[in-house]
Amino acid sequence: MRNLPLSRVYRLIEPGPVVLLATARPGRANLMAMSWHMMVEFEPPRIACVVSDRNFSYKALRATGECVIAIPSASLARKVVAIGNCHGNVVDKFRRFALTPHAAAKVAPPLVEECLANLECRVVDKSLVKKYGIFILEVMKAWYDSRQTKAKNISSSRLWGICP
Ligand SMILES: Cc1cc2nc3c(=O)[nH]c(=O)nc-3n(C[C@H](O)[C@H](O)[C@H](O)COP(=O)(O)O)c2cc1C
């Protein structure tokens, strides 16, 4: 066994899949990578996720209460890491990473066309936001790409070789 720095422990525990969180301020959609999330209810599906207040996405999520969780396939892993290493206030990530926004049915933030699945969500509980950055989301509408049912999602451990 070799020493693992304590700063890397999260990589063993975080559940994955690594997802993209799409948010939108008026006229401006953004994406961030997100791996700290968990299911908390079957139906209606509810998901707890941690969004740090250091991220541009945090402001949009707090202000609008809406987002899309897009599930990328493993083939998008490098893009996802790059999306998680730049900020939407300086970069138009849809454009820079050549991803296609697609109008959602129930929320303002767009679906990501290249992803395996997209979940349209609304924030239903903010009580843990101040202390932990935890937002409780409810999935209002779910989509999957029938051409990609055999594709694999991105498990966090796959990123060991990619993340800086
Ligand atoms: C693989 C990966 C997973 C990440 N998971 C999270 C997460 O769960 N919560 C979070 O707040 N930031 C997470 N981040 C960091 C954000 O994606 C990153 O700070 C991003 O640049 C924020 O973009 P924004 O400022 O445009 O919102 C992750 C980054 C990577 C590369």
The ligand as an ORCA input file, in Angstrom:
! r2SCAN-3c Opt
* xyz 0 1
  C     -14.506     16.063    -12.107
  C     -14.940     17.316    -11.406
  C     -15.961     17.254    -10.475
  C     -16.382     18.406     -9.801
  N     -17.393     18.329     -8.876
  C     -17.844     19.457     -8.265
  C     -18.924     19.392     -7.338
  O     -19.514     18.338     -7.080
  N     -19.319     20.553     -6.747
  C     -18.704     21.765     -7.011
  O     -19.095     22.772     -6.450
  N     -17.680     21.852     -7.886
  C     -17.249     20.720     -8.529
  N     -16.229     20.785     -9.428
  C     -15.620     22.098     -9.701
  C     -16.418     22.946    -10.687
  O     -16.853     22.169    -11.796
  C     -15.503     24.087    -11.168
  O     -15.174     24.920    -10.060
  C     -16.076     24.879    -12.318
  O     -15.017     25.614    -12.882
  C     -17.205     25.793    -11.903
  O     -17.621     26.474    -13.058
  P     -18.475     27.832    -12.967
  O     -17.641     28.839    -12.195
  O     -18.674     28.247    -14.399
  O     -19.737     27.505    -12.252
  C     -15.769     19.659    -10.099
  C     -14.736     19.719    -11.045
  C     -14.322     18.558    -11.685
  C     -13.210     18.651    -12.698
*
